[in-house]
Amino acid sequence: MGTFSMPSLGADMEAGTLVEWLKKPGETVQRGDIIAVVETDKGAIEVEVFEDGKIAQLLVQPGEKVPVGTPLARIASNEDLPPTEEPAVPAAPDEAAAREPVAQPVMPPVAPPVVPPASPAPLLPPGEVLRASPAARDLAREKNIDLASVAGSGPDGAIVRDDVEQAEVGSPLVRETVADLDPMRRAIAAAMSRSKRDIPHYYLAHSFDVTAAAAWLGRYNANHPPAERLLMGALTVKAAALALREFPEFNGFYGTGGFTPSSAIHMGMAIAMRGGGLAAPAIHHTDSIALPELMVQMRDLVSRVRKGGFRSSEVSDPTVTVSSLGDRGVDMLLPIIYPPQVAIIGFGSVSQHAWPVGDALAVRPVMTATIGADHRANDGHRGALLLRRIAELLNRPEGL
């Protein structure tokens, strides 16, 4: 019998609220199936199961907030399930017995089951389930707002607190002198404060000519329709992932026992969320994904994160993070490590600069890559080699 527990969806997560069960007792599940929605400081997150079996028991009800590691459900594996018995085939009666009347058993009358009165249901069409976060439900009760009349903007139309606030009419928001930070911003503040307090950061920057990468990208996109074209970001992410194969001390986690390198490269993508906040969910096995598929996954991840919907494995699995503000015109960034990771790689915009070409100067497209790294797990010499290797790979895009 397996246990499905409240996952840890961030270094500073201590508890989560179960929003909704997507599977019922008796239903069969397979590894990777989404079976629950959990609300954390990052928002509502779809949680996957990591074993095959059948839901045996739900231990936590929607609306309950429980610590990380608390069992949420029990899952019976295929070995736990009793074997299916073949129905017995009745023997054919002999001719004499067939002539004798058979007494029919008299069944005592059975009282109808007593059904407890149900709580009032939301005003929804039959078969539909109202999806709303606990914070949204609390605010709706406080403001006496019928959630059935509120349009949800969360994952799969779930109603979040902001939706209830927007639905409130005639009650202007009171602005306090001191800003009341939302849960997302508080979580970011806690993680970044811990990072700068506990991690001995060092920073490096490396600027390089990306003429070869830009020319290859132009030729590739000229031969593909808009929906299949690549962005420079796909090339930088793939180049960084491939370089990390050669520099494993930047890909992993630092804990109480020291540094533990990861056997896989799951690149976290720093993505700004609509309405504020930041998330860095992972693209799994980034180094092994072909560029066209990587671009598809990046677009999908950005779209889902900005709608507030991503999966538990995407939040908990990043082994290193990449951040880029090039689309905002930033030439260089010095990012902060997200613990317990030990490195974060940044990419600035591609801009035209005077650049030495042989014995002369020419105007070239130039990019600056940076790294913020944990001096307990690696050092500046290796960090410099890593940045140089990223530049080399990026300017051989046909090999990505």
Disulfide bonds with the S-S distance in Angstrom:
none
